[in-house]
Amino acid sequence: MAAAEVAAEGSPGGLLVSHILAAVIFSAVGLAAFCASVWVISKITPFSLRKELEEDQNTAVAIIIGAMILGMSIIIAGAIHG
């Protein structure tokens, strides 16, 4: 079994499949971490994000939340990339 895996990874097709599989796995892990961080952000804020953004149309809150999401995505991308 191990020899077949080594032979498959040595071929260009097997190497491509392993890289695609790794990309899909890292994407899934990154998206899960990103969703968890957005959920945590929404829980630690002392006010309702939906009310502030949709009903009150508070632009300042939108900018701050956008910056927090962008920062978390950069941190997660750096952690996954290595």
N, C-alpha and C positions, 0 to 999 in steps of 0.2 A: 504494500500500500504506500509506504513512504517513498519508494523508488518511483512509483507512478506519479506521485505529487511533484517530486523533483523534476521528472521529465516533463510534466505538464507546465511547470513554472519556467523551465528552460526554453520552451518554445515561445515564439512571439504571440501566438493566440492565447496561450495560458497566462502569459505575463499581462496581456491586455485585460483579460477577465479578472485577474487578481487585483489589478489597479482599479478597475471599475467597481469591483466589490468593495474595496477599501474606501473609495470615494463615497459610495452609497452609505456605508456604515458610519463614516465620519460625518457625513451630512445629517444622518438621522440623530446621531449623538449631539451634534451642534444645535440642531433644531429643538431637540428635547431640552437642552440646557438653556437655550434662548427663551423658550416658552416658560420654563420654570422661573427664569429671572424676571420676565414680564409679570408673571403671576405674583411673585414676591414684591415687586415694585407696587403693584396695585393694592396689595394687602398692607404694606407699611405706610402708605400715604394716609394722613389723618382725615381726608375728605374723599368724596366720591369722584373718581376720575370721569366717569360717564356723565355725571351731572355738570361738572366743570367744563368738559369739552363739548358736549352736545347741547345742553340747555343754555348755559351761560356763555358759551363760545369764548372761553378764556384762552387767549393766544399765548400768554405767558406760561400757563400750565402745559400747553401743547409743545412749546419750545423746550421746556425743562424735561418733559417725559421723552420727547424725541432725542434729546441729548443723552439721557440716561440709557435709552435703548441702543443708541449708536455706540456708546461706551461699552456696554455689556457685550454687544456683538463683536467689537474689536478685541476685547479680553478673551472671549470664547474662541474666536478665530486664532488668536495667538497661542492659546493653550492647546488647541487641536493641531495646529501647524508644527508646534514644537520649538 
